[in-house]
């Protein structure tokens, strides 16, 4: 991406490609800088996920039984959602273990993107389940079954308490991880579902309006689709190696070119290895009289302090001048004459 020549701060961001220049021997400073400990999940995340998983599995079993007895689609659809919650949390636990493995062999970043794959799968399962609930909800609007409002209300109120506990547990985890965020969104939408189900149960109990149950299911499906889209979008950005959310590569290029020693910045790439782990590479040209190594260290400091990017690979060269090319041309001509 780029280039950003010295005057880039006063020019549009789309500029013509730079001429290929020949740099003098010994003028290159290239380094790969990053902390030895990359940011990952919090130490307590597996424990928090385990607690939430136990709560969800226990209550899901109760909800299936009562949903069948009460002929409640809202309860049965939410039990199905809770099954995906349990699967999502189990998948998140596996992904955390895989992501914690050290890099080796061909996996130079380890298996850190296992968390991103988990988040994408969580989003996809939410979307598929929401589509099924929409279909079934519309069918039951046309032919509403008899719903036991009292049972629905009692189970929904209990479910609100269980999901509040699970939501509170996961809220303290590292939600910068898309993997953990995926599990959190599953639990949060389930909490919304129980609230909607409780309202539907109360309506059925007090008015006999059985269609309140499928209407509540449709509301839950809409919330699930919203959460699914967020997970698929954010995990897709990482998998497609787009710039991290909130980071504009053009802003980075213009910031780097403001440094006194920098003449031009090009081949700038910014991506995210996994949640909270941005990386950057770029080719930087500095003046003939400037120190490549000092310039590189200064640019790394700028990237770290202003953009929170610590994993950087910068190739820094001296800019080639026309005088140098002329001198080199004369030397080559004299060698040929000799």
C-alpha positions, -999 to +999 in steps of 0.1 A: +000+000+000+012+035-006+035+052-014+037+082+009+064+105-004+078+134+017+050+157+006+023+131+012+007+152+040-003+177+014-014+153-014-043+129-019-038+095-004-038+078-039-004+086-054+015+072-084+039+043-078+075+053-069+104+049-093+126+020-085+158+034-071+192+018-065+203+021-029+240+022-019+255-009-004+252-011+034+223+013+035+197-012+046+182-015+081+156-043+084+143-056+116+114-077+129+104-062+162+078-075+186+074-085+223+083-121+231+049-125+248+020-118+225-013-108+240-036-138+244-065-149+266-066-141+303-055-168+326-090-171+341-108-174+308-110-212+306-123-213+342-150-187+334-160-205+303-162-238+322-185-223+348-208-209+321-208-242+303-220-261+334-248-236+340-260-237+304-260-276+302-279-280+335-306-256+326-309-267+290-319-301+301-347-287+323-359-264+295-362-292+269-384-312+293-407-283+302-408-270+266-422-304+254-447-306+282-459-270+276-458-271+238-438-239+238-418-230+207-402-202+226-388-226+252-378-253+227-362-228+204-343-213+233-333-248+244-319-253+209-301-220+212-287-231+246-274-263+229-255-241+205-244-220+235-229-251+250-213-261+218-199-226+213-184-225+248-169-260+243-154-249+210-141-218+226-123-239+253-107-260+226-097-230+206-081-214+237-060-245+243-049-246+206-041-208+206-019-212+236+004-237+219+038-222+210+048-216+174+068-244+157+075-258+123+053-244+096+030-228+121+051-197+126+024-179+145+013-210+163-025-218+162-036-184+173-062-181+145-080-211+160-098-185+181-109-166+149-122-198+133-141-205+165-157-171+164-166-175+127-183-208+134-201-194+164-215-166+142-225-191+115-244-213+139-262-183+153-273-173+118-285-208+109-304-213+141-320-179+138-332-188+102-348-220+116-366-201+144-379-176+119-394-204+098-409-222+127-422-189+143-440-179+111-455-214+108-468-212+144-482-177+138-504-193+111-514-223+132-507-214+169-506-244+193-520-244+228-493-229+251-491-235+289-484-199+299-477-207+336-450-233+328-434-210+302-433-181+326-418-201+355-391-216+334-383-183+317-379-165+350-355-192+362-337-190+329-332-153+333-314-160+366-292-187+352-282-166+321-276-136+343-251-156+362-235-170+330-234-135+314-218-120+345-192-148+346-182-143+309-183-105+312-152-107+333-133-126+307-110-112+280-137-100+255-111-085+232-108-121+220-133-128+193-134-163+205-146-153+240-168-126+225-186-152+204-194-173+235-205-141+253-229-131+224-244-166+225-252-162+263-263-126+260-288-134+232-301-163+253-307-139+282-327-117+258-346-148+247-356-157+282-368-121+289-389-123+257-402-157+266-412-145+301-432-117+286-448-141+262-457-165+290-472-137+310-493-126+280-505-161+273-513-167+310-533-134+314-549-130+280-548-165+263-531-149+232-511-180+221-494-161+192-474-142+218-451-173+220-440-173+183-438-135+182-413-137+211-394-163+191-392-139+161-378-112+183-352-135+196-342-146+161-337-109+151-313-105+181-295-136+171-290-124+135-276-091+148-250-109+170-242-134+142-235-106+117-211-089+141-191-121+147-190-131+110-179-096+100-152-092+126-138-127+122-139-123+084-119-091+086-091-110+105-092-140+081-090-118+050-062-099+067-078-065+065-066-037+087-077-040+123-109-021+132-101+015+142-067+015+124-065+034+090-033+025+070-034+059+053-032+076+088-002+054+096+015+062+063+010+100+068+022+097+104+054+079+095+062+104+067+061+133+092+093+120+108+122+142+097+144+115+084+117+098+063+116+105+026+090+079+015+069+050+028+055+023+006+045-014+006+027-007+039+006-036+051-014-038+084-033-068+095-043-088+126-029-122+134-057-128+160-077-107+183-056-079+199-025-089+179-020-063+151+011-066+128+027-042+103+053-043+076+066-015+054+095-003+032+108+031+043+133+054+025+153+079+045+178+106+035+214+099+025+228+115+057+203+099+081+210+068+102+188+039+090+189+021+124+180+052+144+151+060+120+138+024+123+139+026+161+120+059+160+094+046+136+088+016+158+083+039+188+057+059+168+038+028+158+039+014+193+028+046+211+004+061+187-012+030+171-005+003+197+013-019+171+043-037+185+047-065+160+065-047+131+088-055+102+104-024+088+129-024+059+147+009+060+169+020+030+188+052+021+172+070-008+193+069-039+202+104-054+208+113-090+244+124-081+251+090-067+239+074-099+260+098-120+291+089-100+284+052-103+278+056-140+312+074-145+330+047-125+314+020-147+323+039-179+359+042-169+361+005-161+348-003-195+374+021-212+401+004-192 
